[in-house]
Amino acid sequence: MRALLTPLSFLLLIATHAQTPQTADSKVTDAYLITRMVEKFHVQPRPLDKAMSAAIYGELMKALDDQRIFFTQADVAKLSVYQYRLDDEIRGRKGDFLQLLTGLYQQRLLESDTMVERLTAKPFVFTTKEVLTVAEDSSYPADLAARRTKLYKLLKLSVASRLAAAAVAHEDIIRQKLLDSLEPRLRKRATVSTKRMIKRLMQSPTGIGNMIGIIYCQALAECYDPHTNYFSPDEKAQFETEIGNKPLSYGLTLVEDEEGHAQVGRLLPGGPAFQSGMLSEGDRVVAVRYEGKEAIDVSDATAGELYRILSTEGANRLTLGVKKADGTTREVSLQKQRVSGTEEEEDDKVKGFLLKGAKTIGYISLPAFYEDWENNKGVNGCANDVAKEIIKLKKENIGGLILDLRYNGGGSMDEAIQLSGLFIDAGPVGQVISRGAKVYTLKDINRGTVWAGPLLVLVNGSSASASEMVAGTLQDYNRALIVGSPTYGKATAQVVFPMDTTIDLEHFNPQMPASSYLKLTISKLFRVNGSTAQMSGVKPDVMLPDPPGSETQREADERFVLPPAPIAANKYYLPLPALPVAEERAIAEKVMGGMPFFKERALARPDKKVLRDRPIDLEELIAEAKVANGQKDDKEEEEKNDLYTIGTPAYERPAEEERKKDVLYDPYLQVAYQLAIGMIK
């Protein structure tokens, strides 16, 4: 069964799909336009047929009711009439299905709101043995009574899980006394947070019908392949933020007080919150009101919950209700602006360190392939930032360099080409095929390198797209030793189009304003040796096991993944002499054999998760919480490093202590350090 932190927690995902004002009818038109643009530009378009109709229906129902607590079996019977008719609905620009779906969904949300209030009116009794069965969890309730029972069990399980965690954290307090004091508070929190999430749906800035229309278009787009996506203007802006554009923001951070309630943290200089002159660090946020909508009570919301509310699409203008330190309340109206210096922006920047031990090794972490949005010369792109960091590290006489691309989900392909060129001389770095059979070569046109010494690249299952292109290119050229676990397996490229079938691919303006956009897979990527990372990923030269308990979702696990097919190697591709891979593997085996992290835990493959009945039993949940807590304690005990200390290049501002600690005690980096030493001649 899925882990349950809060009932209806999936609503957080749904509620981010609202956007700037449009009618639900416009989504019917957009669905039709999606199919036309796919036929025109997609590298491998899927036919809009009965199989596609069933896929769209399944994805949409999953998005709206993932836990199957809103719709009854009778509702599904009504809706499933359209399961194999959506292709006709889309071609005919009909909205009958959306109209039926919206009416039912709205009715069930209103019922659930009332139901939650009644189900949590009395204390939960945990002495009664109850079970949430797999059959119950994975199917739609038969009727209203079954819906009520399932929702009751989910709410009770949520409260019980939190009580169990508290019991383990406070073992010095008499358990019954602790439970008696916490149960009312946790039950109230479950009630308020669930009702708040329902209200976020009902109070969507442009209406629930439009919100469902957006999810409908998203389901349609994503049935073509995992990376074809339908974007509202806000989603497009968020996507651009992820690849380097400055984000739209209210200009504030959120923290939590001692009771876990959200309050204002840092105000970013020049941002909307700062300019308002009405907010201060420590103000407690008690209400959020979207423009033209009712206020949402967030007085007991966590910082995470409030972040999601502030990120809701279409909510570019809102009013915060805050409680000041003196007890007075105030309403502050804010409008999003592009703000520099946000935490998200800083987290994605290049970070460089010196690993000082038997040899001095440079270490650069690149979390994302961001690009330069200010001009087209790449001055502020990640490749140029890496180059500058390498120059700083070279002044410290490093003997080798580690480039960390773990958890880097990709981004700008142009930046990936330029980054590869920092380490190889001019030449081909990849190949691409679009709708036709013609193969285009991606080239590094700049002669020379920024770093010609020993190079090691760290990757894992979350290294995707542009990360895989760089790792694959450097591996094909024998330029770098690739270390880690197989990468994600995405070797396709996308372009974001305004929703317009008259667009010319060669001359369209990607920044042209529109009411909606389509991120479309237009080409497949290949390595210079003719192979592709699609589905299989880049296989490291030196394999390291995944972290304990990791459950990395890879491209091959996606439902609508495009299949791979190799092509011929680039005839101008000339690899360098082979690296000492066998020797490096032997070093890795020896090093890991002496590290408890790898020897005792990481080498043990995690059991495949099996769905099981879940007893709503407090004692069992406490036992599970103790096991989880014990694993955390084990991790803390393992933090040890006698190999190197951490330094920063001269003229570089000192890194935060927490970040330095992460680098110092990273077991994968400790292995990589010794492999880098082994590459030094």
N, C-alpha and C positions, 0 to 999 in steps of 0.2 A: 504493500500500500504506500502511497505517497506520504512523505513526511509532512506533518501538519503543524504549522506554527500558529497560524490564526485561521479560523474558518473563513471561507470566502477570500483567502489571501490572493487568489488569482484575479480578483476584481481589480487589484492594483494595476495589472497589465491591461485589462480592458479599458479602464478609465482613462488611459493616456491616449486613446484614439480620437478624442473629440478635437475639433479644429475650428478654423475661422468660419464665419457664417456661410452656409450653403444649404440648399434644400436637399431632402432625401432623393428627389427626382434626379438631381444632378449626378448622383451616384449610379443610377440606372444607366445614364448616358456614359459615365466614366467606365463602367464595366464593359460596355460595347467598345469604347475606344481602346481599352486595354487589349482586347482581342485583335483589333485592327493593327495596333502598333507592334504587337508580338509577331503577327504575320509578316510585317514589313521589315523588322529589324532583328528579331531574336535569332541567335546562332543555330538553334535546333528547336523550332517551334512545335509544340504539341497540339494535335487537332482538338478543336472544341467539339467533343462528342459526348456520348452517354457516360463513358468512363470518366471523362473530365468532369461532367456534371456531378457524378457521385462523389468525386474527390473534393470538389468545391463545397458541396453540402457537408461532408464530413469535417472539413477544416473549419467551416463556419460554426457548426454546432459545438465543436471542441473549444473554439475561442470564446463562445458566449457562455457555455455551461460545462466547463472542464470537469467539475466535480459532480455533475449530474444531480444538482439539488434544486434547480429552478423548474425545468420542464418535467412534466409527468409523461407516462407512456401514452396517454391520450393525446397530449400535445404533439409528441413525436409522430404519432399516427397521422395527425393533420398535416404536419410539416413534411413528412417523408413522401407525400404525394408528389412533391416537387424534386425529389432526390435525383430523378433521371430526366427532369424537364428544364433544369437551369440553363442548359445550352440553348434551348429555344427561348427562354426568358431573356437571355442576354442578347441573342441575335435580334429578337423582336423589340428590344428596349422596353420590356415590360417590368412592372414593379409589383405584381400581384403577390409574389412570394415574400418580398421584403415587407409589404404592408401586413400580411398575416403574421410574419415573424415578429415584427415590431409590436403589434398589438398584444400578442401572447407574452412576449418578454416583459413588456411594461407591466402587465397585469401580475405576472409572477413576482416581479421585483417588489411591487406594492404589498403583495401578500407576505413575502418573506420579511419585509420590514416589520410588519405587525407580528408575525410569527416569532421573530427573534425576541421581541419585547416580552411576549408571554412565556416563551420557553425558559427564559432566564430570570423570571420573577421570583422563583424560589431557589434556595440553596441546592447545589448538586450533592447528591448522596453517593459516596464512593464505596459504601459497603455492599451495595447491590451489584452483582456480577452482570455486566453487559458486554456485548461484543459488536464491533463494526465488522461485518463479514465482507469477504472479497466480493461476493455476489452483490451485496448491498452497495458497496463502494463503487463498483464498476458498471452499474446499471441505473436506468432512470426509475424513479419511484413509480409504483403502480397508480397511486392516487394521492390526494391531498394529505391523508393520514400518514401514508408512507413517507411523503416529503417531510412532514413534521417530525417524524421519528428519526429520519436520517440527519436532518439539520440539528436536532437535539443532541444526537450522538457526537456529531462533529464539534459542536460548541463545548460539550462536556469533555471530550478528548483534548481539546485545546487548553481548557482550564486545568485539567489533570496533568498535562505535560508541563505546564508552567509551575504547578504546585510541586511536581517531582523535582524539577530543577532547583527550586527554592529549598526543598527539604535536604538535598545533597549539599547545597552551598552553605546551609546553616544547621549542620548536624549537632551543634552545641545547644540548640534550642529544642525543647520538648516538641516532638513532631505534632501532636494533636493541637497544642497551643498555637503552633505556627500555622497549621492548616486552618484552624478556626479564624485566625486573624486575616489570613490572606485570601481565603476562598471568596468572600464578598467583593473584595477589591478586584480580583482577577476575573470574576464573573461579570462585574460591571464593565471592566475594560474590554472583555470579549463582546459584550452587548454593544457598547458605544462604538468600538472600532468596526464591527460588522455593519451596524446601521450607517455609520459614516461612509463606508465604501459603497453601500447601496445608494446613499444620497448623492454621492459623487457621480454615479451613473445617471440618476434621475435628474440631477442638476447640471448635466453636461452643458457647457457653454453654448452649444448650438442645437441642443435637443437630442433625445435618445434615438429618434429615427435617423438622423444624419450620422450619428455615431455608428449605428448598426450598418448603415450603408457603406461607411468607410471600411469596417471589418469585412464586409462582403467583398469589396474590391480587393482588399488585402489577401483574402483567402483565394480569390481567383488568380491574382498575380503569382502568389507563391506556389500554386499548383503547376506552373510552368517549370520552375526550378527553384531551389532554396534561396537564390539571391536576386530573383526578380521580385521587386517590391513596389507596392503602391504607396506614395507619400502624400501627405498633406503638406502645406507650406511649412508648418512647424517641424514635421518629421524630416523634411528636406534640410531645414536649417540645422537640426540636430545631427544629421548625417554629415553635413559639411563641417560641423564642429569637430566631429570625430577624426576628420582628416585635415585638420589644421585651421579652419576658419574660427575667428573669435566667436564665442558662444553668446546667444541672447540670454541675459540673466537679470535678476532683480538686484544683483550686487551685494549679496549677503551670504554668510555661511550659517549653518545651524548646529547647535550643540544640545546636550541634554543636561538638565539639572540633576540633583541627587535622587529625585524620584522618577527619573526617566522621561520627563516632559520636555518638549522641544522649546528652545529659546534662541534668541538671536545671538550669533557668535560675532565673527569679525565682519565689519562693513568694508567693502572694497572701495578704496578711494576713487571718487569720480562716478561711482555706480549710482543707480536710481535710489537705493536705500540710503546711501550716504548723502545724496543731494536733497533728499526729502527733509533732512534736518529734524525728523520726528522719531527716529529710531535710535536705540542705543544698545550696546552690548549688554546682554542679560535680560532684555525685555522678553517676557513670556508670550508666545503667540497663542491666542485663545480662539480665534475665528478667522476663516478665509471666505471671502465672498467674491465669486466671479462676477464680472460686469453684467448687470441686469439679472442676476440670479439671487436666490436666497443664500444666507450665510451658512457655512458648514462649521459645526462646533469641533474645534481641534484642541480643546483645552487639555486633553489627556493624551494627545498624539505624541508618538516618538519622533525623533528627528528624521528617521527614515520615512515614516508615513508622510510627514509634512513636506519633505523633499519631493515625493512623488506627486503630492497635490499641487505644489508650485510648478511642477514640470508638465502638468496636464496641458495638452495641446489646445490652442485656441484661447488659453488663459494668459494672454500677453498683457492684459490689464486686470488688476484685481485690487481688493482692499483687504488689508490685514487688520485684525483686531488684536491689539497688544495690551498686556498688563505691565505697567511700569513698576519700578522698584518701590515706589511710594504707595502702591496699591491702586492708583488711578488707571483708567483704561483709555485707550486712544485708538482711533481709526486712521490708517495710513494708506493712501492710494498710491500704487506703484505701476509703472509700465516697463516692460523688459527693454533693455538696450544691449548693444554689444559691449562687453566689458573685458578688459585685459586683466591678467593676474588671477584668474579663478583657480581654484584647487584642481579642477579637471584639466585645465590648460597646463598647469605646472606638472601634473602627474604624467602627462604624455611627452614631456621634454626629455632630451638626451641627458643622461647622468653618467659621469665618468669618475673612476676611482683608481687608486694605486694599491695593488696587493703586494705588500712588502714582506718578503720572507727570504728563502734561499736565493730567489731571483725576484726582481721587481717586474710584475706583470700588470699591464693596463687592463682595466675592465670598463666596458661601456654597456649600459643598459638602454635599449631602445624599445619603449612600450608601444609605439604606434608609428606608422608611416604618415606623418602629417606633411602637408605641403605649404608652399608660400602663397597666401591669398592676397598679399599686398602688391606683388608684381609677378611677372612670368620668368624671372631670372633665378628663382630658387634660393635667394639670399637667406630667407628665413625658413627654408624647408629642412627636413630632418637630415638629408644627406649632407648639406652644408654644415649643419650643427655637429654631426658626427665628425666631419673633417676637421673642424676647429678643435673638437675635443681630442682627437688623435694628435694634432700638432702640440697641444699642451702636454699630453702624456709623453710624447717623444722627447720633449725637453727634460723629462725626468729619467731618461735613459732606460726605458722599459725594454725587456728582452722578448716579450711576446704580447699579444693582444687577445682578449676574450670579448667577443661581441654577443650580447645576450638578447636573443629574439624570443625567449619564452613568453607566452601569453600575449604576444604581439599578433593581433588579428588582422593585420594588413593595413591597407589605405592606398595612398597614391602610388600607382605603378611607375610613373615618371621618377618619383623619388627612389623607388627600388632599383631602377636602371642606373641612376646616378650613384647610389650607394654601392652597387656592385662594382662600378667603375673606379671607386676609391682603392680597390684592392687588385684589379687586373688592368693590363694595358688595353688600349682601344681594341674593340672587336665585338662580336655578337654576344649578347647576354640572355637571349630568349627568342622564341618564335611565337607567332600568333596567327590564328585562322578565324576569319569571320564567316559570313554567309556563303561566300564562294569557296572554291578549293585552293585559292592562292595563299601561299605562305608568306607572311611578312616577317622580316627580321628586326628584332629590337636590338639596338646597338649602343655601346658606349663609345662616343665619338671623341672623348678626351684622351690624349696620349698621356702615359705616365700613371703613377700611383701615389697615393698619400701614405700608405703603409705597405711595405714589401716584406716585412718580417713574418715570423710564425704567427698564424692566425687560427683561432678556434671559435666556432659558432655554436652557441647553446640553443637548442630548440626543444619543444614538447608538443603535445597534442593540441595545444591552443595557438600554436604558431601557424598562421594561415595566409594564403593569398600572396601579398607582396613579400612577406617573410619567407614563404616557400620558394618564391622566385630567386631571392638573394641566396638562400641556403643551397638550392639546387644548382645555381650558376657557379658558386664558389666550389661546390663539390665536383661538378663536371670538369672544371679547370684544374682540379687538384690544388686549389689555392687555399682552402681552409679545411680543417678537420671538423666535421659536423658531429656534435655530441648531444645525446639526449634520447628522447623517444620519438617515434614517427610523428610527423606533423599532421595537421588537420586534413589536408587533401582537397583544397580548393584551387583549381587552376582554370578559372574563368574570369572574364573581365566585364565590368558593367559601366553603363553610362546613364546619368539621370537626365531624362527628357521632360520638358513641359508636356502636358497631356494635349497633344496636337498631332493629328495624322498627316498633316501637310509638311512636317519638318523634313529638312534635307540634312542627312547625317553629317555631311561635310561642312555645312555652313551655319548650322543653327547656333543660337546664343544660349549657352547653358544657364545663364543668369536671368533669362527672360522670365518676368513674373507670371505666375499662373495660379489657378485655384487648386490644382493638383498636379502631381508629377508621377513618372514611372521610372524606377531604376530597373534597367533592362539588361539582361545578359546578351552581349553582342559578339563575344569572341571567346575562343578557347586558347589557353596558354600552354606552351610546350618548352621544355628545356632545350639547350643547344645540342644535346646528344640525341634529340628526337623523342625522348620519353616525356611523360607528363606526371605531375603530382596529383592529378585529378583522382579522387577517391583513395588512392594508396598513400598519398603524402610523400614527403622526402624521408628516405630511410637513413638514419644516422650511420656514420662510420663506426662510432662507438656507442653502443646502446646502453642507456641507463634506465632503470625501472621507473615507472610512474610513482608519484607519492602515494603513501598508504591511503586507501579510501577514495582515491581519485576516480571520477566517473566522467572522463572526457567524452563529449559528444563529437564525433568526427563526421566529415562530409559523407562518408559511406553509409552512415546511419540515417541520413535524411531520406524522406519518402520519395521526393521527386528529383533525385540527383541525376545529373547528366552523366552518361557512361563515358569511360576513357577510351582513347584509341591513339596509339603512338604514330609518329610520322618519321620521315628521314632526318638524320642528323644534319646540322648546318655544315656545309662543306668548308666554311672558313674557320670553323672551330678547331683550335689546336690546344689540347690540354698540356699542362706543365707536367714534369716528372711526378710519378706517384708518391704519395705521402706514406710514411711508415705506419700504416693502419694496424697491422698485426701487432707491432711493438706497443702501440698506444692502447690497444685492447688489453694486452697483457698487464700494462700499468693500471688500467682501470679496474681489472679484476682483482689485482693485488690490493689496491687502495680501498675498494668497496668491501673487501673481505675483512678489513680491519676497522670498519666503521659500523657501529651498532645500528645506525639508521638504515643502512642497506642490508646488513647481515641478518638482522632479526625481524625487520618489518617490511621494508620495501620489496624484498624478494618474494615475500608471500603474496601470491595473487589473491585479490579480494574475491570472495564468493559472489557468484551471480545472484543478484537480488531476485527473490521469489515473492510474489504477492501472497499475503497470508492474512487470515483473520486477525483483527487487532482487538484484544481485550481492553476495555476501558477500565483498567485495573491500576490503582495508584501504586501498589507495591511493585508490580512489574515495571511500571514506568520509572519508579525510583531506582530499581536495579539497573535499568538501561542507562539512566542518567549517571549512575556511579561509574559504569564502564566507560562512558564517554568522557567523564571528568578525569578518570584515571589515565586515559590516553593523552589528555592535555598535559597532565603532570609529567608523563614519560617524556613528552616532547621537550618540556622545559629542562629536564635533567640532561638531555642529550646535547644541549647547546655547548659546544666546545670547539676551539680552533687553536691549535699550536703551530699552524703552518705559516700564517701571515697576519700582519696588522693592516689596518685600513688607513689610507691617506688620500688627500685630494691634491691635484696639481697646483702649482704655485699660481697666485693671482685668482684662484677659484674660491668662491665663498665656501666656508666649511659646510659639510653636509649635516643634515639633522641627525641627531644621535640614533633615532629609531631606524632611519634608513641605513646608517653605517652598521648597526647591529644586524639588520637583515642580510647585508652583504657578508658580514663576518661569519655568521652562523649558518649560511646556506650550504647544506651538504653537497648539493650538485655543483656549486661553484668551487667548493674545496676539491672535488675530484677534477674539475676542469683546470684548476690552478696547477695541479701536479701533471696533468696531461700537457699543458702549455709549456711547463719546464722541460718535459720530455721531448718537445719539438725543437728546443733551442740547441743548435749545433755548437 
